[in-house]
Amino acid sequence: MEEEIKKPSFLVYYDNEVVIVRLSDEEAGKLFKSLFPYGREEIKPDFEKSPALAMAFDILSMTIDRDKEKYVKRCEKNRENIQKRWTKAGKQSNTNVYAGKQSNTKHTDKDKDKDKDMERDSNIDYQQIADMYNEICISFPRLTKLSDSRKKAIRARLNQYAIEDFKRLFELAEESSFLKGQNARNWSANFDWLIKDSNMAKVLDGNYMDRKGGGEVGADNQSRGQAADFYKRFLGSGDGD
């Protein structure tokens, strides 16, 4: 009989803050301490005399249950993948490594992480994103090589964004005069700049879209325009609201 898979941790999300701040410090302390026995052994506290504590615990415990279920499914999938690899190689595998036991296959944690990265890497069509960039961003330097660092950046962005987001990113970049070099520094973006985490977010937010009505374009000019609008509202025009 296989050993039960147990998650070694639990998470508290920022969304839970709206519940926690309504509790007193003493109640919040009791709630936090109750999460450990529940996360390990599913031992529920007795908060019958405190409806606020009971409600807060129900919300956080449901989050713990949801995360635990995802963790178990991920572990089971990892064990299945290991079994498939070893079956293909004609070797007997001890798949209990993901159930908390040390296997006899001499796989280290580093080996397991590498296997998972390789599995995820094989499911990513890096060339699709490179071709999409070259087809849409015709005003930018052409991408000719998918280096390991570029694949790593693409893989990281795909943890947050979909393929359609990359398409939208490249379209917004091609439509931006500022990113194409029409700025005071005569600077233009490239593929590596666009797929950096903070840059991708800013482009998708529309920070580099051309301003309507002509004039300079780009993030710097946009910031100046926003500042001018703020001071105009702050000082008032004398005409009232």
URDAQUI-V303968 format. One record per backbone hydrogen bond with DSSP energy under -1.0 kcal/mol. NH is the residue of the N-H (numbers start at 1). CO is the residue of the C=O. E is the energy in kcal/mol with one decimal. If there is no record, write none. Layout:
BEGIN
((NH:CO:E) (NH:CO:E))
END
This chain:
BEGIN
((16:13:-1.6) (17:14:-1.9) (19:16:-1.2) (20:16:-2.0) (21:17:-2.7) (23:20:-2.1) (28:24:-2.9) (29:25:-2.1) (30:26:-2.0) (31:27:-2.6) (32:28:-2.6) (33:29:-2.3) (34:30:-1.6) (38:34:-1.2) (39:35:-2.8) (40:36:-2.2) (41:37:-2.5) (42:38:-1.8) (43:37:-1.4) (47:45:-1.0) (50:47:-1.6) (54:50:-2.5) (55:51:-2.5) (56:52:-2.3) (57:53:-2.7) (58:54:-2.2) (59:55:-1.9) (60:56:-2.3) (61:57:-3.1) (62:58:-1.7) (63:59:-1.4) (64:60:-2.1) (65:61:-2.5) (66:62:-2.3) (67:63:-2.5) (68:64:-2.4) (69:65:-2.2) (70:66:-1.9) (71:67:-2.2) (72:68:-2.5) (73:69:-2.1) (74:70:-2.2) (75:71:-2.4) (76:72:-2.5) (77:73:-2.1) (78:74:-2.2) (79:75:-2.3) (80:76:-2.1) (81:77:-2.2) (82:78:-2.2) (83:79:-2.4) (84:80:-2.2) (85:81:-2.1) (86:82:-2.5) (87:83:-2.5) (88:84:-2.2) (89:85:-1.5) (91:86:-2.9) (99:96:-1.6) (101:96:-2.0) (112:108:-2.1) (113:109:-2.4) (114:110:-2.1) (115:111:-2.3) (116:112:-2.3) (117:113:-2.4) (118:114:-2.4) (119:115:-2.3) (120:116:-2.5) (121:117:-2.8) (122:118:-1.9) (124:121:-1.3) (126:124:-1.3) (129:125:-1.1) (130:126:-2.2) (131:127:-3.0) (132:128:-2.1) (133:129:-2.2) (134:130:-2.3) (135:131:-2.2) (136:132:-2.1) (137:133:-2.7) (138:136:-1.8) (140:137:-1.3) (147:145:-1.0) (151:147:-2.3) (152:148:-2.4) (153:149:-1.9) (154:150:-2.5) (155:151:-2.7) (156:152:-2.1) (157:153:-2.2) (158:154:-2.0) (159:156:-1.1) (160:157:-1.9) (161:157:-3.0) (166:162:-1.3) (167:163:-1.9) (168:164:-2.2) (169:165:-2.4) (170:166:-2.4) (171:167:-2.1) (172:168:-2.6) (173:169:-2.1) (174:170:-2.3) (175:171:-1.5) (176:173:-1.1) (180:176:-1.0) (181:178:-1.5) (182:177:-2.5) (183:181:-1.9) (186:183:-1.5) (189:179:-2.6) (194:190:-2.3) (195:191:-1.8) (196:193:-1.1) (200:196:-3.1) (201:197:-1.9) (202:198:-1.9) (203:199:-2.5) (204:200:-2.4) (205:201:-1.6) (206:203:-1.4) (207:202:-2.2) (209:206:-1.3) (222:218:-2.1) (223:219:-2.3) (224:220:-1.8) (225:221:-2.3) (226:222:-2.3) (227:223:-2.2) (228:224:-2.4) (229:225:-2.3) (230:226:-1.9) (231:227:-2.3) (232:228:-2.1) (233:229:-2.2) (234:230:-2.6) (235:231:-2.8) (236:232:-1.9))
END
